[in-house]
């Protein structure tokens, strides 16, 4: 049963908003912003958005809502008091990969990439027929970078990022270091393979993990079908306890 001693950790794309062909095309409804504000009050500030997007994008999309956040899978984060932190400086090794990625995308219409500073992301949602071509290219870039970087696949996306950081470490940091989240039971909701680390983290801490959409090979213990089901369920958590 839902409890007010939960700490809520929410993925963004595919969980709070529907996936779009391009990251800039997502729609954030007034309903979602109102809901996040209500959840923040209901759980005394123990609500965080944990995303692969950079913090700048999350803040822009969710304004004026202000919550703790983790961006780029935990490589940057904003604490409950609003202070921002970055785990690593921009890796110099990405320079040659950045140039190669730009040339690759230019040569293959339908692809686009994101330069997040500390990581690089290749999107092929509008050209799914190029999935294997993208995989071969990005795997070659990963081999050139070496094992200090990880190659992470997602839904029509590949990301190269420094090793050792993921959504599970982002959740653990908030639970361990921020009094707002400490002693609470963690709940993580996400829809993609990049959320699996967070599922395992909250499971290990006696929490609850919820996969949205596909249930294939997941560590999550609960399931919701869609973004709309997520929003509807979260709205039930804003109702005062009897």
FENCOR-V934966 format. One record per residue. N is the residue number from 1. RES is the residue in three letters. BURIAL is I if it has 9 or more other ideal C-beta (glycine too) atoms within 8 Angstrom, else O. Layout:
N;RES;BURIAL, N;RES;BURIAL
//
This chain:
1;UNK;O, 2;UNK;O, 3;UNK;O, 4;UNK;O, 5;UNK;O, 6;UNK;I, 7;UNK;I, 8;UNK;I, 9;UNK;I, 10;UNK;I, 11;UNK;I, 12;UNK;I, 13;UNK;I, 14;UNK;I, 15;UNK;I, 16;UNK;I, 17;UNK;I, 18;UNK;O, 19;UNK;O, 20;UNK;I, 21;UNK;O, 22;UNK;I, 23;UNK;I, 24;UNK;O, 25;UNK;O, 26;UNK;I, 27;UNK;O, 28;UNK;O, 29;UNK;O, 30;UNK;O, 31;UNK;O, 32;UNK;I, 33;UNK;I, 34;UNK;O, 35;UNK;I, 36;UNK;I, 37;UNK;I, 38;UNK;I, 39;UNK;I, 40;UNK;I, 41;UNK;O, 42;UNK;I, 43;UNK;I, 44;UNK;O, 45;UNK;O, 46;UNK;I, 47;UNK;I, 48;UNK;I, 49;UNK;I, 50;UNK;I, 51;UNK;I, 52;UNK;I, 53;UNK;I, 54;UNK;I, 55;UNK;I, 56;UNK;O, 57;UNK;I, 58;UNK;I, 59;UNK;I, 60;UNK;O, 61;UNK;I, 62;UNK;I, 63;UNK;O, 64;UNK;O, 65;UNK;I, 66;UNK;O, 67;UNK;I, 68;UNK;I, 69;UNK;I, 70;UNK;I, 71;UNK;I, 72;UNK;I, 73;UNK;I, 74;UNK;I, 75;UNK;I, 76;UNK;I, 77;UNK;I, 78;UNK;I, 79;UNK;I, 80;UNK;O, 81;UNK;O, 82;UNK;O, 83;UNK;O, 84;UNK;I, 85;UNK;O, 86;UNK;O, 87;UNK;I, 88;UNK;I, 89;UNK;O, 90;UNK;O, 91;UNK;I, 92;UNK;O, 93;UNK;I, 94;UNK;I, 95;UNK;O, 96;UNK;O, 97;UNK;I, 98;UNK;I, 99;UNK;O, 100;UNK;I, 101;UNK;I, 102;UNK;I, 103;UNK;O, 104;UNK;I, 105;UNK;I, 106;UNK;O, 107;UNK;O, 108;UNK;I, 109;UNK;O, 110;UNK;O, 111;UNK;I, 112;UNK;O, 113;UNK;I, 114;UNK;O, 115;UNK;O, 116;UNK;I, 117;UNK;O, 118;UNK;I, 119;UNK;I, 120;UNK;I, 121;UNK;I, 122;UNK;I, 123;UNK;I, 124;UNK;I, 125;UNK;I, 126;UNK;I, 127;UNK;I, 128;UNK;O, 129;UNK;O, 130;UNK;I, 131;UNK;I, 132;UNK;O, 133;UNK;O, 134;UNK;I, 135;UNK;I, 136;UNK;O, 137;UNK;I, 138;UNK;I, 139;UNK;I, 140;UNK;O, 141;UNK;I, 142;UNK;I, 143;UNK;O, 144;UNK;O, 145;UNK;I, 146;UNK;O, 147;UNK;O, 148;UNK;O, 149;UNK;I, 150;UNK;O, 151;UNK;I, 152;UNK;I, 153;UNK;O, 154;UNK;I, 155;UNK;I, 156;UNK;O, 157;UNK;I, 158;UNK;I, 159;UNK;I, 160;UNK;I, 161;UNK;I, 162;UNK;I, 163;UNK;O, 164;UNK;O, 165;UNK;I, 166;UNK;I, 167;UNK;I, 168;UNK;I, 169;UNK;I, 170;UNK;I, 171;UNK;I, 172;UNK;I, 173;UNK;I, 174;UNK;I, 175;UNK;I, 176;UNK;O, 177;UNK;O, 178;UNK;I, 179;UNK;O, 180;UNK;I, 181;UNK;I, 182;UNK;O, 183;UNK;O, 184;UNK;I, 185;UNK;I, 186;UNK;I, 187;UNK;I, 188;UNK;I, 189;UNK;I, 190;UNK;I, 191;UNK;I, 192;UNK;I, 193;UNK;O, 194;UNK;I, 195;UNK;I, 196;UNK;I, 197;UNK;I, 198;UNK;I, 199;UNK;I, 200;UNK;I, 201;UNK;I, 202;UNK;I, 203;UNK;I, 204;UNK;O, 205;UNK;I, 206;UNK;O, 207;UNK;I, 208;UNK;I, 209;UNK;I, 210;UNK;I, 211;UNK;I, 212;UNK;I, 213;UNK;O, 214;UNK;O, 215;UNK;O, 216;UNK;O, 217;UNK;O, 218;UNK;I, 219;UNK;O, 220;UNK;I, 221;UNK;O, 222;UNK;O, 223;UNK;O, 224;UNK;I, 225;UNK;O, 226;UNK;O, 227;UNK;I, 228;UNK;O, 229;UNK;I, 230;UNK;I, 231;UNK;I, 232;UNK;O, 233;UNK;I, 234;UNK;I, 235;UNK;I, 236;UNK;O, 237;UNK;I, 238;UNK;I, 239;UNK;O, 240;UNK;O, 241;UNK;O, 242;UNK;O
//
